[in-house]
Amino acid sequence: MRIKCPKCDDAAELGDDFSYVKCPKCDLDMTYGEYVKFVAYKDARYSDILGDYAAGTEGNTVETLDEW
């Protein structure tokens, strides 16, 4: 699946199992969890997704970006 690269805004590849995000243009290579965190820190409009992602994967919720 193609998603927007958080570094260069080009098309990046999201693994079918959501395990990685890779961008051939800027050589971005990170896990999906790292991608979610990167996007949330880059754009404050998305900061609430950190709590949703952490709750969905760990069973814990977080109150701030720094706690994640």
ZAKEZA-741006 format. One line per field, with one value per residue: residue number from 1; residue in three letters; x, y, z of N, C-alpha, C, CB in turn. Coordinates in nm, 4 decimals. Glycine has a CB too. Example, Ala and Ser with C-alpha at 12.3 -4.5 7.8 and 13.67 -1.06 7.14 Angstrom:
BEGIN
num	1 2
residuo	ala ser
n_u	1.3190 1.2850
n_v	-0.5690 -0.2250
n_w	0.7800 0.7080
ca_u	1.2300 1.3670
ca_v	-0.4500 -0.1060
ca_w	0.7800 0.7140
c_u	1.3200 1.2900
c_v	-0.3300 0.0030
c_w	0.7800 0.7870
cb_u	1.1308 1.4084
cb_v	-0.4473 -0.0598
cb_w	0.9046 0.5725
# end
This chain:
BEGIN
num	1 2 3 4 5 6 7 8 9 10 11 12 13 14 15 16 17 18 19 20 21 22 23 24 25 26 27 28 29 30 31 32 33 34 35 36 37 38 39 40 41 42 43 44 45 46 47 48 49 50 51 52 53 54 55 56 57 58 59 60 61 62 63 64 65 66 67 68
residuo	met arg ile lys cys pro lys cys asp asp ala ala glu leu gly asp asp phe ser tyr val lys cys pro lys cys asp leu asp met thr tyr gly glu tyr val lys phe val ala tyr lys asp ala arg tyr ser asp ile leu gly asp tyr ala ala gly thr glu gly asn thr val glu thr leu asp glu trp
n_u	0.0847 0.0467 0.1587 0.1886 0.5109 0.6638 0.8910 0.9813 0.7500 0.6842 0.5683 0.5495 0.6079 0.3898 0.4029 0.2182 0.1424 0.1549 0.4043 0.6261 0.7508 0.8640 1.0548 1.1549 1.2645 1.3826 1.5109 1.3901 1.3247 1.1450 0.9650 0.6074 0.5040 0.7025 0.6673 0.4054 0.4500 0.6415 0.4935 0.2962 0.4466 0.5481 0.3254 0.0943 -0.1805 -0.2267 -0.1616 -0.3299 -0.3510 -0.1472 -0.2231 -0.4387 -0.3072 -0.1199 -0.2930 -0.4201 -0.2179 -0.0665 -0.2352 -0.2361 -0.2983 -0.1903 -0.1121 0.0290 0.2446 0.5107 0.5030 0.4692
n_v	-0.1155 0.2267 0.5171 0.8519 0.9803 1.0792 1.2334 1.3296 1.3716 1.2245 0.9243 0.6516 0.3112 0.1023 -0.1819 -0.4846 -0.6109 -0.4086 -0.3703 -0.2229 0.0879 0.2221 0.4387 0.4896 0.7181 0.8937 0.7154 0.6392 0.4204 0.2529 0.1213 0.0677 0.1679 0.3531 0.5265 0.6266 0.7668 0.9538 1.1011 1.2082 1.3745 1.5499 1.6836 1.8461 1.8116 1.5443 1.4279 1.2936 1.0367 0.8868 0.7996 0.6360 0.4441 0.3353 0.2324 0.0382 -0.1404 -0.1989 -0.2050 -0.0077 0.3318 0.6637 0.9873 1.2128 1.3164 1.2865 1.0867 0.8593
n_w	0.0000 -0.0678 0.0982 0.2276 0.2501 0.5486 0.5578 0.2986 0.1592 -0.0640 -0.2317 -0.0173 0.0825 0.2549 0.4463 0.3862 0.6191 0.7991 0.9137 0.8391 0.6996 0.4074 0.2031 -0.1196 -0.2319 -0.0360 0.1233 0.3633 0.6281 0.8468 1.1324 1.1506 1.3880 1.4626 1.2487 1.2955 1.5330 1.4433 1.2520 1.4201 1.5887 1.4011 1.2984 1.4771 1.4586 1.4393 1.6793 1.8572 1.7607 1.8632 2.1190 2.0487 1.8924 2.0743 2.2656 2.1164 2.0577 2.2832 2.4970 2.6782 2.7640 2.6777 2.7993 2.7056 2.4338 2.5083 2.7007 2.5552
ca_u	0.0000 0.1221 0.1222 0.2724 0.6342 0.6661 1.0128 0.9924 0.6137 0.6662 0.4975 0.6237 0.5402 0.3500 0.3949 0.0837 0.1147 0.1786 0.5270 0.7305 0.7262 0.9878 1.0459 1.2712 1.3210 1.4697 1.5657 1.3236 1.2988 1.1076 0.8479 0.4844 0.4957 0.7896 0.6022 0.2942 0.5090 0.7050 0.3871 0.2307 0.5346 0.5656 0.2025 0.0171 -0.3182 -0.2339 -0.1065 -0.4219 -0.3375 -0.0533 -0.3010 -0.5146 -0.2149 -0.0653 -0.4005 -0.4501 -0.1083 -0.0105 -0.3371 -0.2178 -0.3199 -0.0935 -0.1729 0.1014 0.3402 0.6341 0.4843 0.4750
ca_v	0.0000 0.3515 0.6240 0.9703 0.9764 1.1929 1.3131 1.3985 1.3854 1.1403 0.7993 0.5498 0.1811 0.0464 -0.3266 -0.5421 -0.6458 -0.2863 -0.3871 -0.1296 0.1964 0.2469 0.5357 0.4748 0.8479 0.9495 0.6012 0.6205 0.2800 0.2479 0.0404 0.1456 0.2389 0.4701 0.6156 0.6925 0.8629 1.0583 1.1844 1.2797 1.4819 1.6450 1.7606 1.8381 1.7687 1.3986 1.3811 1.2036 0.8997 0.8129 0.7325 0.5293 0.3395 0.2696 0.1543 -0.0754 -0.2358 -0.2329 -0.2128 0.1059 0.4617 0.7650 1.1190 1.3114 1.2608 1.2500 0.9626 0.7468
ca_w	0.0000 -0.0734 0.1906 0.2138 0.3289 0.6408 0.5401 0.1699 0.1055 -0.1818 -0.2011 0.0566 0.0840 0.3840 0.4359 0.3947 0.7592 0.8765 0.9917 0.7980 0.6047 0.3341 0.0942 -0.2064 -0.2692 0.0692 0.1980 0.4913 0.6599 0.9880 1.1628 1.1462 1.5150 1.4511 1.1519 1.3640 1.6263 1.3633 1.1958 1.5296 1.6336 1.2913 1.2793 1.6018 1.4313 1.4476 1.8061 1.9250 1.7109 1.9479 2.2223 1.9852 1.8499 2.1935 2.3276 2.0310 2.0486 2.4135 2.5992 2.7679 2.7024 2.7160 2.8132 2.6262 2.3375 2.5775 2.7751 2.4662
c_u	0.0904 0.0669 0.2185 0.3935 0.6377 0.7893 1.0097 0.8577 0.5913 0.5895 0.5917 0.5415 0.5137 0.3342 0.2531 0.0441 0.1396 0.3067 0.6355 0.6755 0.8603 0.9615 1.1708 1.3385 1.4202 1.5302 1.5108 1.2964 1.2719 0.9890 0.7246 0.4659 0.5818 0.7287 0.4897 0.3479 0.5706 0.6010 0.3208 0.3166 0.5502 0.4445 0.1114 -0.1272 -0.3350 -0.1877 -0.1986 -0.4116 -0.2389 -0.1267 -0.3802 -0.4238 -0.1600 -0.1713 -0.4305 -0.3419 -0.0569 -0.1160 -0.3278 -0.2498 -0.2137 -0.1628 -0.1038 0.1929 0.4666 0.6233 0.4915 0.6176
c_v	0.1232 0.4516 0.7398 0.9598 1.0989 1.2819 1.3947 1.4201 1.3108 1.0145 0.7016 0.4215 0.1377 -0.1032 -0.3770 -0.5766 -0.5283 -0.2957 -0.2861 -0.0207 0.2262 0.3449 0.5225 0.6080 0.8994 0.8412 0.5879 0.4716 0.2717 0.1561 0.1298 0.2251 0.3641 0.5739 0.6947 0.8003 0.9810 1.1550 1.2674 1.3947 1.5901 1.7364 1.7411 1.7939 1.6190 1.3441 1.2842 1.0598 0.8190 0.7366 0.6169 0.4131 0.2631 0.1831 0.0293 -0.1803 -0.2826 -0.2525 -0.1005 0.2341 0.5578 0.8992 1.2233 1.2403 1.2135 1.1202 0.8408 0.7120
c_w	0.0000 0.0268 0.1687 0.3061 0.4196 0.6267 0.4115 0.1017 -0.0259 -0.1396 -0.1316 0.0559 0.2275 0.3651 0.4544 0.5380 0.8544 0.9603 0.9548 0.7066 0.5395 0.2204 0.0074 -0.2403 -0.1651 0.1584 0.3397 0.5104 0.8094 1.0074 1.1554 1.2760 1.5154 1.3566 1.2190 1.4578 1.5509 1.3083 1.3047 1.5813 1.5269 1.2765 1.4001 1.5797 1.4493 1.5822 1.8792 1.8759 1.7939 2.0568 2.1665 1.9467 1.9707 2.2598 2.2473 2.0291 2.1835 2.5214 2.7002 2.6925 2.7526 2.7187 2.7262 2.5283 2.4064 2.6550 2.6857 2.4384
cb_u	-0.0970 0.1186 0.1254 0.1917 0.7606 0.6580 1.1350 1.0827 0.5824 0.8046 0.4395 0.6547 0.6244 0.2172 0.4857 0.0750 0.2008 0.0588 0.5803 0.8431 0.6646 1.0469 1.0307 1.2307 1.2095 1.3911 1.7151 1.1915 1.4194 1.0755 0.8605 0.3637 0.5369 0.9296 0.5465 0.2091 0.6156 0.7858 0.2824 0.1989 0.6712 0.5909 0.1300 0.0182 -0.3589 -0.1512 -0.0771 -0.5623 -0.2935 0.0489 -0.3937 -0.5878 -0.0996 -0.0116 -0.5269 -0.4747 0.0036 0.0850 -0.3285 -0.0732 -0.4621 0.0273 -0.1696 0.1822 0.3749 0.6743 0.3523 0.4010
cb_v	-0.0010 0.4105 0.5749 1.0982 0.9716 1.1429 1.2226 1.3206 1.5310 1.1035 0.7357 0.5964 0.0743 0.1119 -0.3911 -0.6666 -0.7648 -0.2580 -0.5270 -0.2042 0.3255 0.1146 0.6818 0.4055 0.9495 1.0479 0.6126 0.7033 0.1871 0.3880 -0.0268 0.0533 0.1480 0.4284 0.5346 0.5894 0.7942 0.9966 1.0976 1.1836 1.4255 1.5707 1.7182 1.9723 1.8081 1.3374 1.4983 1.2524 0.9005 0.9081 0.8298 0.5821 0.3999 0.3737 0.2387 -0.0291 -0.1759 -0.1262 -0.3435 0.1097 0.5153 0.7671 1.1626 1.4070 1.3640 1.3594 0.9646 0.7748
cb_w	0.1217 -0.2149 0.3395 0.2447 0.2366 0.7812 0.5403 0.0781 0.0850 -0.2470 -0.3302 0.2031 0.0102 0.4381 0.5373 0.3084 0.8011 0.9678 0.9730 0.7280 0.6752 0.2794 0.1491 -0.3335 -0.2886 0.1554 0.2046 0.4989 0.6179 1.0412 1.3032 1.1221 1.6285 1.4014 1.0323 1.4427 1.7137 1.2485 1.1242 1.6434 1.6711 1.1605 1.1482 1.6715 1.2900 1.3381 1.8948 1.9077 1.5653 2.0105 2.2897 1.8621 1.7679 2.2935 2.3416 1.8935 1.9717 2.4565 2.6690 2.8246 2.7327 2.6197 2.9580 2.7166 2.2310 2.6704 2.8473 2.3384
# end
